[in-house]
Amino acid sequence: MKFRFSLLSLALLTSFISACTSPQVPISTPSPPNPFTQSPQSQTNTPTSPHPTATSTVPVTPTAGLPQQATATPESPGISLPQYTLSAVLNYAQHHLSVEEQIDYTNNSSAALSDLLLIVEPSRYPGVFQLGDLTWGDGQPVTDYEREIGLLRIPLAEDLQPGEQISLSITYQLDLPSPSPSYYGRPVPFGYSSRQTNLVDWYPFIPPYVPGEGWLAHNAGPFGEHLVYDLGDFTVDIQLSDSNPDLVIAASAPAVTNDGWHHYEHNNARNFSWSVSDQYVLTTTTVDSTVVLAYHFPFDDEAGEVVLDTTAESLELFNTLFGPYPRKTLSVVEADFLDGMEYDGLFFLSKGFYNSYSGGTGDYLIAIAAHETAHQWWYGALGNDQALEPWLDEALSTYSERFYYENLHPEALDWWWTYRIYYYQPRGWVDGTIYNPEGYWAYRDAIYLNGALFMDDLRKEMGDEAFFEFIRVYAAEHVGQIVTADNFFDTLASFTPSDLSPLLENYFKNR
Ligand SMILES: [Zn+2]
C-alpha cells in the first residue's frame, strides 16, 4: 500500500500540487485575451452634473495614531467596518445572477480620501459584468466614474474626511463565465461548470486604504492571489429562481431560510463566498462551537468523509495553537477545478485530490485540507497583502500542515517532508511577490516550500516552547488586522534572544 500511496502522490505532484495557487497550465498560441494579464483600458464617463459627496458625518474618532495601519480592527474604538448589503437572485440553469448592493463606507484611515475605489473582479471576464444603476445614498446617480479592468474609480467632489461615512447603491447583472484553464491560463474558481456554480469575489468592494500609499489594489498576476481584503460586515440575501429542488447552497455563513430567501450574516469578515450545485452531498460534524459542513460530489463519498474528518481535526488543533476560530460554521466544498482556494468561512478543495485519494494518511487530500483550514487564521483572522507578501499566509499555512501531521498522523510526517517539501528541492527568497518572473514553480518553491523550511529552522532556533508561544501571541496580537512582515518580526523579537541574522540571510532578500 505504501508503494501505491507514493505512486499516486507523485502523479498528483506533477499536476496540481499546491493549494491556493494555480498549477502552471501551458497557454496555447495564439492565446485568447487573458483578463488576468491584460493591461487596464480605461473607460471614462463624462461628468454631466454636480454630484453629492459625503452623505453624513458621524461622530467617529479618526484613526490618527495608526498612520501605517491599513485596516481597522473590529475592537478599535469608534471604528465602523464597511457594511455590504447584498440581495442576489441566481438562475442556476441560465448561469445568471442579478444583484442589488449597498455599501456603507466609513473612512477609518487618518487621511482624507479624494476618490473611492471599487474592486470589481467579475469585470475581468469579457461580457460577464453589466453595471445597472450606480447611485449615492440619497438616490442621486453617480455620473462621474472611471472603469478599468477589475476596477471602478469614483472621484469625490469633496474629500471624504476621516470618520465620515458615504453610501453607494449598485445594481448589476452577471452572466457567469465557465472558465477553463486552457482559456485563462489558470484554474478559476469563479463561474460555473456542469457540476457547480461558484460565487467568489462576486460583488464590488472597497480595498484597504493606506495613508501615503493609497488604495491597496494590485494587478492580477498569471498565478497567485492579488487581492487585499479589509474586514467588513456582510448581510446577504439569496434566492434561487430555478424550480430545481435539488439545488444546495454552500456558503461562508449559516443560512436562515424564509419565504424562499436564504439570509446570511457574516460579520468581521474578509469576504462572503457561496457555491451552488444540484449534486452536493453534505456531511457535518461539530468542533467546539463550530459546525463543519463538507460538500462533496456523490462519487466521492470516501474522500468526502476524509475531508470532513481532516477539516474538523485541523480546526480543533488550530483552535488550540492559534486561538479560537470565531465562526459558527466552516464550509469545505469539493471544487470542479484543479486547485484549492481559501475564502473566509469557506474553502474549495479540488476534485482532483478527492479522485486520487489513496486511502492512507500520507496524501495530498489530507495535507491540503489542513492547509486550507489553516488559512482561516493566515488569511482570514490575520489578513495580508497577498500580492506583495504572500508568504505571510502561504508559508504559514503550508507549515501548519506539519502541525497537523505531527499531532494527528505522526506516522505520515516523513511522507509530508519527502513528498510535500523536499521532493522539489525548494529554493528562492521567501519574501518574494506573486510577480515572480521565473514562473509558477519558482514562486511555489520559494513562498510555500522554502517558506515552510524557514518556519522549521526558526522553530529549531527558538525551541518548541518559545516558538509555539510566539505563534499564539502573533495571532492574538494581530487578529482582525492586515499584517506585514514587520509585524511578524516585531512580535518575534520579543520571543527570541538569538541573533537571527544568519537564518534571515538564508531565506529573505530584504532582511
Ligand atoms: Zn494556501
Residues whose N, C-alpha, C, O or C-beta is under 5 A from the ligand:
A	BS01	ZN	A19 C20 E394 S397
